[in-house]
Amino acid sequence: MVPPLISVVIPAFNCPFIKECVDSVVAQTFENFELIIVDCSTDDHCLRIIESFDHPKIKIFRRSGRQLPGSNRNFGIGRAAGEFIVCLDADDIIEPTFLEEALFVMCCIDYSLVGTSFRTFGAMEKTIKLYSHPTLEQVADGDGFVVTILFRKELWHTLGGFKDKALGRDHVPEDWDFFVRALAAGATLYNRGSYGFHYRKHWDSLTAQPDMPSLEEMRVRIRARHGAKLRRQQSKTEPVAHVIRQDGWRKMLFDTQRRETVLLVLPEKINDGFVDRLKTSLQSNNGVLTVLSTCHMETYPEGFLQFLSEQRAEMFSLPDFLEDQHLWLEFIGYLGESRKVTSVWYGQNCFFLEKLPAVSQVLPRVPFSYIARYSTGRPQISRAVPCLSSGFESG
């Protein structure tokens, strides 16, 4: 079985931030992707940055003259080999786990599009929590989506691609129009709760130009353009039933030269004893650290998250991208199959302890070590599952 390929399409026009954008794609935990840059730049500095990219997964296509955003996206998608598409603006960045988490959701549940809540940075810092399941009405109002959404290339073909409507005062955002048409045609959109996308706010961006129409003006134009579709959708009252595909993630597996991996399941709360023993154990760990949490990552101390980042750990927070707990065990099984998991370290985690027999079945022949937390703050090890040496020492 051929694993799915994700094509990330980045239109670029004189963007000095493009290296940060490209670096965020190259750093993805899901490795079966291609990066397509559609470049219309004339600025020498930006051209030098783009010409410096030297990565086997990067493909650069040049177009003469400035083109409209939708045209550049269509140009790149038309040359994409992937079954799945993500469009990313050249001044924005994505979190390292975004592609993998979004694809996992789409492989396991029959969503048409998978997006994410996001943060703004640069000239303005803000967090934007999107509706998990936005309706057509909400998307038509400008809520519930960002351009960086995973979707199948087949959907792009069906909708006839992105459709530009001028710039300046007559502008109608082509991505807004695209997603309204998608939902009107019956597509379903799921937004993960965590902030997998970072939208840069700066004064040179298209939306910051003084001749751009206001949000309300663009909303009126979108509704005028798609009024009939909105009225038809309002007559439908039955919610869409989403089917969970057991083991749907197996299509994501492919041969890769991954290093041996330790899977660390975090406790609900972190104490100093847990951190101290973890640091000691990591000194003898020569593999990759993959971190799994059943709590939102933002609930953990910032210093602890920074420590994990310094270990170059892959970090997955189950509630941040999987609202259906039926898929949590599925994702653990996926990690076991996609990584060379040699051992599991886990703390006082209610979900994990309750599901321990099931977890031991999806991760057969993998040693487990439990770090018990006591009121003294001194962790101890109990061998809840027969295992080999884990790197932890009891005492």
C-alpha positions as CSV (number, residue, x, y, z in Angstrom):
1,M,0.0,0.0,0.0
2,V,1.3,3.4,-1.0
3,P,1.2,5.8,1.9
4,P,-0.5,9.2,1.4
5,L,1.6,12.1,0.2
6,I,0.9,15.6,1.5
7,S,1.7,18.5,-0.8
8,V,2.3,21.8,1.0
9,V,1.9,24.7,-1.4
10,I,3.5,28.1,-0.6
11,P,2.9,31.0,-2.9
12,A,5.7,33.6,-2.5
13,F,6.0,37.2,-3.5
14,N,8.9,39.2,-2.1
15,C,8.4,37.7,1.3
16,P,11.4,38.1,3.7
17,F,10.0,35.6,6.2
18,I,9.8,32.6,3.8
19,K,12.8,30.8,5.4
20,E,10.9,30.6,8.8
21,C,7.9,29.3,6.9
22,V,9.9,26.6,5.0
23,D,11.8,25.6,8.1
24,S,8.4,24.9,9.9
25,V,7.4,22.6,7.1
26,V,10.7,20.7,6.9
27,A,10.5,20.1,10.6
28,Q,7.2,18.2,10.4
29,T,7.0,14.9,12.3
30,F,5.1,13.4,9.3
31,E,7.8,12.9,6.7
32,N,5.9,11.9,3.6
33,F,5.4,15.3,2.1
34,E,6.6,17.5,-0.7
35,L,6.9,21.3,-0.5
36,I,6.0,23.3,-3.6
37,I,7.0,27.0,-3.7
38,V,5.3,29.1,-6.3
39,D,7.6,32.1,-6.6
40,C,6.9,35.4,-8.3
41,S,9.5,37.5,-6.4
42,T,11.5,40.3,-7.9
43,D,13.3,41.4,-4.7
44,D,16.9,40.3,-4.9
45,H,17.1,39.5,-1.1
46,C,14.0,37.2,-1.3
47,L,15.3,35.6,-4.5
48,R,18.6,34.7,-2.8
49,I,16.7,33.1,0.2
50,I,14.6,31.0,-2.2
51,E,17.6,30.0,-4.3
52,S,19.4,28.9,-1.1
53,F,16.9,26.2,-0.3
54,D,18.5,22.8,-0.8
55,H,16.2,20.0,0.3
56,P,15.1,16.9,-1.7
57,K,11.4,17.6,-0.8
58,I,11.4,21.2,-2.0
59,K,10.2,22.0,-5.5
60,I,10.4,25.6,-6.8
61,F,8.3,26.8,-9.7
62,R,8.7,30.4,-11.0
63,R,6.1,32.6,-12.5
64,S,6.8,36.0,-14.1
65,G,5.0,39.0,-12.8
66,R,2.9,39.3,-9.7
67,Q,-0.1,36.9,-9.7
68,L,-3.2,36.8,-7.6
69,P,-3.1,34.5,-4.5
70,G,-5.7,32.0,-5.8
71,S,-4.0,31.7,-9.2
72,N,-0.7,30.9,-7.5
73,R,-2.3,28.3,-5.3
74,N,-4.0,26.7,-8.3
75,F,-0.7,26.8,-10.2
76,G,1.0,24.9,-7.3
77,I,-1.8,22.4,-6.6
78,G,-1.9,21.6,-10.3
79,R,1.7,20.5,-10.1
80,A,1.3,18.7,-6.8
81,A,1.7,14.9,-6.6
82,G,0.0,14.6,-3.3
83,E,-3.4,13.2,-2.6
84,F,-3.7,15.7,0.2
85,I,-3.1,19.5,0.0
86,V,-2.2,22.2,2.6
87,C,-1.9,25.8,1.5
88,L,0.5,28.0,3.6
89,D,1.3,31.6,3.1
90,A,5.0,32.4,3.0
91,D,5.0,34.6,6.1
92,D,3.2,32.1,8.4
93,I,4.4,28.9,10.2
94,I,2.9,25.6,11.3
95,E,3.6,23.5,14.4
96,P,5.8,20.4,13.9
97,T,2.9,18.0,14.5
98,F,0.3,19.7,12.3
99,L,0.5,17.6,9.2
100,E,0.6,14.3,11.1
101,E,-2.2,15.1,13.4
102,A,-4.5,16.5,10.7
103,L,-3.9,13.5,8.4
104,F,-4.5,11.1,11.3
105,V,-7.9,12.7,11.9
106,M,-8.8,12.6,8.2
107,C,-7.7,8.9,7.8
108,C,-9.8,7.9,10.9
109,I,-12.9,10.0,10.4
110,D,-14.6,10.9,7.1
111,Y,-14.0,14.7,7.3
112,S,-13.4,16.6,4.1
113,L,-11.2,19.2,5.6
114,V,-9.2,19.4,8.8
115,G,-8.0,22.8,10.1
116,T,-6.9,24.3,13.4
117,S,-7.2,27.1,15.9
118,F,-4.4,29.6,15.6
119,R,-2.3,32.3,17.1
120,T,-1.3,35.6,15.6
121,F,2.2,36.9,16.1
122,G,4.4,39.8,15.0
123,A,2.6,43.1,15.1
124,M,-0.2,41.6,17.1
125,E,-0.3,38.6,19.4
126,K,-3.6,36.9,19.9
127,T,-5.1,33.4,20.2
128,I,-8.1,32.5,18.0
129,K,-10.1,29.5,19.1
130,L,-12.2,28.3,16.2
131,Y,-15.4,26.3,16.2
132,S,-14.7,22.6,16.2
133,H,-17.4,21.9,13.6
134,P,-18.2,25.2,11.9
135,T,-21.4,25.4,9.9
136,L,-21.8,27.0,6.5
137,E,-23.4,30.0,8.1
138,Q,-20.4,30.5,10.4
139,V,-17.9,30.1,7.6
140,A,-19.9,32.6,5.5
141,D,-19.6,35.0,8.4
142,G,-15.9,34.7,8.3
143,D,-15.6,32.4,11.3
144,G,-14.4,28.8,11.7
145,F,-11.5,28.6,9.2
146,V,-8.0,29.7,8.2
147,V,-6.4,29.1,4.8
148,T,-4.0,26.4,6.3
149,I,-6.4,23.4,6.1
150,L,-5.7,19.9,5.0
151,F,-8.0,18.8,2.2
152,R,-8.0,16.2,-0.6
153,K,-6.8,17.3,-4.0
154,E,-10.0,15.7,-5.4
155,L,-12.1,18.4,-3.5
156,W,-10.1,21.1,-5.2
157,H,-10.8,19.5,-8.6
158,T,-14.5,19.2,-7.8
159,L,-14.8,22.9,-6.8
160,G,-12.8,24.2,-9.8
161,G,-10.0,25.5,-7.6
162,F,-9.6,28.9,-6.0
163,K,-11.3,31.8,-7.6
164,D,-9.8,35.2,-7.4
165,K,-11.8,38.4,-7.2
166,A,-9.4,41.3,-7.8
167,L,-7.3,43.2,-5.2
168,G,-7.8,46.5,-3.4
169,R,-11.4,47.8,-2.8
170,D,-13.0,45.0,-4.9
171,H,-11.2,42.2,-3.2
172,V,-13.0,39.1,-2.0
173,P,-10.7,36.6,-0.2
174,E,-10.3,33.5,-2.5
175,D,-9.8,31.2,0.5
176,W,-13.0,32.4,2.2
177,D,-14.9,31.8,-1.1
178,F,-13.3,28.4,-1.5
179,F,-14.4,27.1,1.9
180,V,-17.9,28.5,1.6
181,R,-18.2,26.6,-1.7
182,A,-16.8,23.5,-0.1
183,L,-19.3,23.4,2.8
184,A,-22.1,24.4,0.5
185,A,-21.3,21.3,-1.6
186,G,-21.6,19.1,1.4
187,A,-17.9,19.0,2.7
188,T,-17.4,18.8,6.4
189,L,-14.8,20.8,8.3
190,Y,-13.2,19.9,11.6
191,N,-10.9,22.3,13.5
192,R,-8.5,20.8,16.0
193,G,-8.6,22.8,19.3
194,S,-4.9,23.5,19.7
195,Y,-3.0,26.3,17.9
196,G,-1.3,24.4,15.1
197,F,-1.0,27.5,12.9
198,H,0.7,30.8,13.5
199,Y,-0.5,33.8,11.4
200,R,2.0,36.6,11.1
201,K,0.6,40.1,11.4
202,H,2.7,42.8,9.7
203,W,2.2,46.0,7.8
204,D,3.2,44.6,4.4
205,S,0.6,41.8,4.4
206,L,-2.2,41.9,1.9
207,T,-4.9,42.3,4.6
208,A,-3.1,45.3,6.1
209,Q,-3.2,47.5,3.0
210,P,-5.2,50.7,3.3
211,D,-7.3,50.1,0.2
212,M,-8.6,46.7,1.4
213,P,-12.3,46.5,2.1
214,S,-13.5,46.0,5.7
215,L,-14.4,42.6,7.1
216,E,-18.1,43.5,7.0
217,E,-17.8,44.6,3.3
218,M,-16.2,41.3,2.4
219,R,-18.8,39.4,4.4
220,V,-21.6,41.1,2.5
221,R,-20.0,40.2,-0.8
222,I,-19.5,36.6,0.2
223,R,-23.2,36.3,1.2
224,A,-24.3,38.0,-2.0
225,R,-22.2,35.6,-4.1
226,H,-23.5,32.5,-2.3
227,G,-26.9,33.5,-1.0
228,A,-28.8,30.7,-2.8
229,K,-26.4,28.1,-1.4
230,L,-26.8,29.5,2.1
231,R,-30.6,29.3,1.8
232,R,-30.5,25.7,0.6
233,Q,-28.2,24.7,3.4
234,Q,-30.5,26.3,6.0
235,S,-33.3,24.0,5.0
236,K,-31.2,21.0,6.0
237,T,-31.6,20.1,9.7
238,E,-30.1,16.6,9.9
239,P,-26.5,16.6,11.4
240,V,-23.8,14.8,9.6
241,A,-23.0,11.4,11.1
242,H,-19.2,10.8,11.1
243,V,-17.9,7.3,10.8
244,I,-14.8,6.3,12.8
245,R,-12.6,3.9,10.7
246,Q,-10.9,1.5,13.1
247,D,-7.2,1.2,12.1
248,G,-7.7,3.8,9.4
249,W,-4.3,5.2,10.3
250,R,-2.6,2.2,8.9
251,K,-2.6,3.8,5.4
252,M,-0.2,6.5,6.9
253,L,2.6,3.9,7.6
254,F,5.6,3.8,5.4
255,D,9.2,2.6,5.7
256,T,11.5,5.2,7.2
257,Q,14.8,5.2,9.0
258,R,13.5,6.4,12.4
259,R,15.7,6.0,15.5
260,E,14.5,3.9,18.4
261,T,11.9,5.8,20.4
262,V,10.9,6.1,24.1
263,L,7.2,6.9,24.5
264,L,6.7,9.2,27.6
265,V,3.1,9.5,28.8
266,L,2.9,12.5,31.0
267,P,1.0,12.5,34.4
268,E,-1.9,15.0,34.8
269,K,0.3,17.1,37.1
270,I,4.1,17.6,37.1
271,N,6.1,17.7,40.3
272,D,9.8,18.2,40.9
273,G,10.5,14.6,41.7
274,F,9.1,13.5,38.4
275,V,11.2,16.0,36.5
276,D,14.4,15.1,38.4
277,R,14.0,11.4,37.7
278,L,13.1,12.0,34.1
279,K,16.3,14.1,33.6
280,T,18.4,11.3,35.2
281,S,16.8,8.7,32.9
282,L,17.2,10.7,29.8
283,Q,21.0,10.7,30.3
284,S,21.0,7.0,29.3
285,N,18.5,7.4,26.5
286,N,20.0,7.3,23.1
287,G,16.8,7.3,21.2
288,V,14.1,9.8,20.3
289,L,11.7,11.0,22.9
290,T,8.0,11.0,21.9
291,V,5.8,12.7,24.5
292,L,2.1,12.0,24.8
293,S,-0.4,13.9,27.0
294,T,-4.0,13.4,27.8
295,C,-4.2,17.0,29.1
296,H,-3.9,20.1,27.0
297,M,-0.2,20.9,26.7
298,E,-0.7,24.5,27.8
299,T,-1.7,23.3,31.3
300,Y,1.9,22.2,32.0
301,P,4.5,24.6,33.4
302,E,6.2,26.6,30.7
303,G,9.6,25.6,32.0
304,F,8.8,21.9,31.7
305,L,7.6,22.3,28.1
306,Q,10.8,24.2,27.3
307,F,12.8,21.4,28.8
308,L,11.0,18.9,26.6
309,S,11.6,21.1,23.6
310,E,15.4,21.2,24.4
311,Q,15.3,17.4,24.3
312,R,14.0,17.7,20.7
313,A,10.9,15.7,21.8
314,E,8.0,15.1,19.5
315,M,5.0,16.3,21.6
316,F,1.4,15.2,21.1
317,S,-1.5,16.3,23.2
318,L,-4.5,14.0,22.5
319,P,-7.3,16.4,23.5
320,D,-5.7,19.1,21.4
321,F,-6.5,17.4,18.2
322,L,-8.7,14.4,19.0
323,E,-12.1,15.4,20.5
324,D,-13.3,11.8,20.3
325,Q,-11.6,9.7,23.0
326,H,-12.4,6.5,21.1
327,L,-9.4,7.6,18.9
328,W,-6.9,8.1,21.7
329,L,-6.0,4.4,21.9
330,E,-5.9,4.3,18.1
331,F,-3.3,7.1,18.1
332,I,-1.2,5.2,20.7
333,G,-1.3,2.2,18.4
334,Y,-0.3,4.4,15.5
335,L,2.7,5.7,17.4
336,G,3.7,2.2,18.2
337,E,3.6,1.2,14.6
338,S,5.1,4.4,13.1
339,R,7.9,4.7,15.6
340,K,10.4,2.1,16.8
341,V,9.0,2.3,20.4
342,T,11.4,0.4,22.6
343,S,9.9,1.3,26.0
344,V,7.1,3.3,27.5
345,W,7.5,5.5,30.6
346,Y,4.3,6.8,32.2
347,G,3.2,8.7,35.3
348,Q,0.0,9.1,37.2
349,N,-2.3,9.4,34.3
350,C,-5.9,8.2,34.9
351,F,-6.8,7.5,31.2
352,F,-3.5,5.6,30.6
353,L,-3.8,3.6,33.8
354,E,-7.4,2.6,33.1
355,K,-6.5,1.6,29.6
356,L,-3.3,-0.1,30.5
357,P,-4.3,-3.7,29.5
358,A,-5.6,-2.4,26.1
359,V,-2.4,-0.3,25.6
360,S,-0.2,-3.4,26.3
361,Q,-2.1,-5.1,23.5
362,V,-1.6,-2.4,20.9
363,L,2.1,-2.1,22.0
364,P,3.1,-5.8,22.4
365,R,6.6,-6.8,23.4
366,V,7.3,-3.2,24.6
367,P,8.5,-2.8,28.2
368,F,6.4,-0.4,30.4
369,S,7.7,1.5,33.5
370,Y,5.4,3.4,35.9
371,I,6.7,6.4,37.8
372,A,4.6,6.6,40.9
373,R,4.0,10.0,42.4
374,Y,3.8,10.3,46.2
375,S,3.1,13.2,48.5
376,T,6.8,13.4,49.3
377,G,7.4,14.3,45.7
378,R,9.8,11.3,45.5
379,P,8.9,9.1,42.5
380,Q,9.2,5.3,42.6
381,I,8.9,2.7,39.9
382,S,6.4,-0.1,39.9
383,R,6.6,-2.8,37.2
384,A,2.9,-2.7,36.3
385,V,3.7,-4.6,33.1
386,P,6.5,-7.1,32.7
387,C,9.3,-5.2,31.2
388,L,13.0,-4.9,30.6
389,S,15.2,-2.2,32.0
390,S,13.7,1.2,31.2
391,G,16.5,3.5,32.2
392,F,14.7,4.5,35.5
393,E,16.1,3.4,38.8
394,S,14.0,2.6,41.8
395,G,15.2,3.9,45.1
